[in-house]
Amino acid sequence: MTLADPRLLILGAHPDDAEFHAGGLATLYRSLGYPVKLISVTDGGAGHHQRSRTTLVKTRRDEAAASGEIIGAPYVTWDFPDGHLVNSLELRDRIIQEIRTYQPDLVLTHRVCDYHPDHRAVGQAVQDASYLVTVPLVVPEVAHLSTDPVVAYMADLFTRPYPLQPDVILDIEPLLPKIIEMLACHQSQVFEFLPYNMGRRVQVPDNEEEKIAWLTDWFTSHIEPRSDHFRNALVDQYGPARGAAMRWVEVFEISEYASALDTEARQRLFPIPSG
Ligand SMILES: [Zn+2]
């Protein structure tokens, strides 16, 4: 039996979380022709120092859609309020409905130990939905699934109560230009709010080409600590020479509350080039 192409669903809390944490895997999937859907659970309407909430929500929705278009994937922004997300029954049921409808083989989300309350809420809601997608009388208006998808957590560097387990590692260096192209679509965030929020506003150049170089520099230096944090796992997976040299990676932990990742599923869901 030939299995259909694997389907990837990323449930991030904010517009741009998907790219920040898993833009490489999403790009890899699309380069192989596999279906990908990106979702921002919140409306993105909190993170700005100059725009009003109403205009920001529309801007961030358009920016996310443009980012998805870069890789030919739908990028949908839900209406839950940015900065005020809680793990409600409404959120859980919406996620159950989404997973049942889109029928992903792999779902990526945040861990429940994370600095941002919205990230924690999404992570918890996905964790809670993982089993319930197979239970017929929960959200009975949408047909239940016979098996859970594989659920994986996107990388963070937090250590309490325990550090992320690096079950899967992807070297994203060759994929960086596409990730940057996606991130650059989130203009109001990466060129406006984040520099302001980090106190680096003055460093963003006006020129478009220089802006991209600035974003590349900022993003790569921002994620570089990931490779050191997981260095032992990189060396285990890729060998001492390549593992020691890798600078930009995506790392995923497989949730134990959904389907397991056996060898066959690993090859299918994480089609990582070996070279
Ligand atoms: Zn976020």
Residues whose N, C-alpha, C, O or C-beta is under 5 A from the ligand:
A	BS01	ZN	A13 H14 D17
